[in-house]
Amino acid sequence: MRLIERVRHRYRRRDDAGFTLIELLITVIIMGAIAAGVAGVLISYLKFSVDTQSRMTESLDVQFAASYWQRDVASIGVRTYDSGSKSFPLAQSVDVTPACTMPTGTRVVTLAWSEYDPLVLDSTVVGPTVTVSYVAKPDGTAFDLVRVRCTGSTIDSSIEVAHSLNAVPTRACDISCTGTGSNVPAIVELSLSILDPDGNGGAAYSATLTGERRQT
């Protein structure tokens, strides 16, 4: 019995002694390796999340601008009345000069069409001209894209459709943008280059908005 008590006492003393230095060093090394691996995964995840979020922000701006752009281009078609042929030929409908006052900035393009009043019964009366201008408005080192809709000289609405553009957008037409009659452009494009407003992400998000005229 005394021998058993001695053995128990010896093991109890060993348990109370805690970790040895070698065991502690091995534990620290293992925990460091695990922490380094977890930190690498976490950093990669956070970087991926930030980049993804910045791309989503830029993409939403493009989608918002595209919804307006496609509708505006589909509407273009300024009409005049030709009494000789009793017809309504198309006048210049792209890059026209708006009659209303524009905000400070670079006017990229102005689209136009004639709007008819259903209460006017005289078929020879051409309705007022509606213009929609896209203006690159300076905002620090970037630009905001502003859409200004006017009926004649009256501003109907003004709204920012895209933010943090790193350059003034450019427009392009399938034929001469200033054409008349059958030469009024059928397709008009607007090219944008957008950066995340919080400065996240790398290169700018570039997109080309395309619209097609409905009137013939």
N, C-alpha and C positions, 0 to 999 in steps of 0.2 A: 504493500500500500504506500509505503514511503517513497518507493521508486516511482510509482505512478504520480504522486503528488509533485515530486521533483520535476518530472517531464512536463506536467501541466504548468508548473510555475515557470519553467524555462520558456515554453511557447508563449505564455502570457507576457513575459518580459519582452520577447521578440516582437509581439504584436504592438505593444505600447511604444516600441522604438520608432514607428512610422516608416516613411520611405527612405531608401538609401539614396545617396547622391547620384549614383548611376541611374537608378529608376527615375529620379526627378528629371535628369537631363534628357533621358529618352522620351519621357512624357512631353517635355517642353518642345523637343524637336518634332515629335509627331503632331502636336497641336499647332505648331507653326506652319508645318506643311499643309495641314487641313485648312487653316485660316487663309493661307496664301491662295489656295485653290478656290475657296469660296469667294474671296475678295475679287479674284479675276473674273469669275462668273458673274458676280454682282455688278462690277464695273461695266462689263460687256453688255449686260442686260439694260443697265441704266442708259448707256450711250445709244443702244439700239432704240430704246423707248423714246429718247429725246429726238433722235433723227426721224423716227416714224411720226411723232407728234408734229414736228415742223413741216414734214411733207404733207400731212393731213391739213394743216392750217393753210398752206400755200394752195393745195388742191381745192379746198373749199372756196377760196377767193376766185380761182379760175372758173369753177362751176357756177358761182354766183354771177360773174361777169358774162359768162357764155349764155346764160338764160336770157339776159337782156339783149345781148348782141344778136343772137339768132332771130329773136322776135323783131328787132329793129330793122335788120337787113331784109327780112321777109316782107316788111311793109313798104320799102322804098318805092317811089314812083310819083314824081311830081308831074301833074297833067296840065296841059294848056289846051285851049279850044281853037281848032282850025275851022273857021267859018266856011272856007272854000270846000274842004272835003268833009265838013261836018263830022270831024273826028277829034279825038283827044290824045294827041301824040305825047310821048314821054319827053319831059324836059330833063335837064341835068338834075340828078338826084343824089349824087355822091360828091363830097368836097364842095358843097354849096356854102355860101356865107350866111350864117344865121342872122336874123334881124334883132335878136335879143342880146343882152350883155353877157359875156362869158366871164367865168371866174378867172383869177390870176393863174397863169400856167400856159402850157403849150397845147393848142387845139390839135388833136391828132387827126380827127376826121369828123365830118358832119353829114349825117344821113337825112334825107328829106322825103316827104310824101304829101299828097293832097288829101285833105280830110273833108268829107262831104256831110252836109246837114240833111238828114232824111226829111225835114220839114220844108226844104226848098224844092219846089216842084219844077223849076226851070232847069231842064237838062243841060243847057249851055253854060250854066254858072259853075265855075270851078271853085271848089271850096278853099279854105285857108290852108297855107302851107305849114306843116308840122316839121320841125327840125329836131334832131337828136344829136347832140355833140358830145364827143368823148374828149375830155381834157385831162392832161397829165399835170396835176397840181403839185408843186414842190412841197415836201415835208421833210425838213432837215436835209440829209444827203440822199433821201429816197423820193419817190413820187407816189401820190394817190391818184387812182383813175376815177374821175368824176363824170357822171352821165347827166347832162343837162337837156331836158325836154322843153321845147318852146312851141307855142302856137303864135305865129307871127312874131311880134316883139315881146310877148308875154311869157315869162318863165312859168311853166306848169309844175316842174319838179326838178330837184337837183339832189343826186344821191351818189355816194362813194361806192363803187362796185368792186374795187380791188385796192389793196394797200401794199406798201413796202415794195414797190417796183424799183428795181435798181437801174432802170433806163426808161426813156420815153418810148412807149409802144410804137409800132409801125403798122401801117395798113397797106393792103395790096388788093388789086382787083383782077378779075380774069381778063378784062380788056381795059381800055382807058377809063380811069375813075371819073373823068369829067365828060364822058360821052353823053349824047342825047339820042332820042328815038330808039332805034334797035341797038344802039351802041351803049345804052345804059348798062352798067355791069350787072351780070346775073349772079356773080359770086364775089363777096367781099370778105377779106380776112383781116384779123387783128392779131398781131404777135405780141405776147407779154413775157416778161422775165421778172419773176417774183422771188424775194428773199423772205425767210421767216422773220416776222417783226421783232422777235426776241433775240435774234442773232444766232439761233441754233441751226444745225444742219451745215452742209458744206456749200456746194455750188447752187446757183439760183435754179428755180423751177421754171422751165420755159414751156410755153404752150401757145398754140395758134388757134384762135377762135374762128370758126367758119360759118357764114350765113349765106342763104340763097334767096334771091328775090322771087316773090310769088307772082307779081304783076307781069303781064306780057304786053 
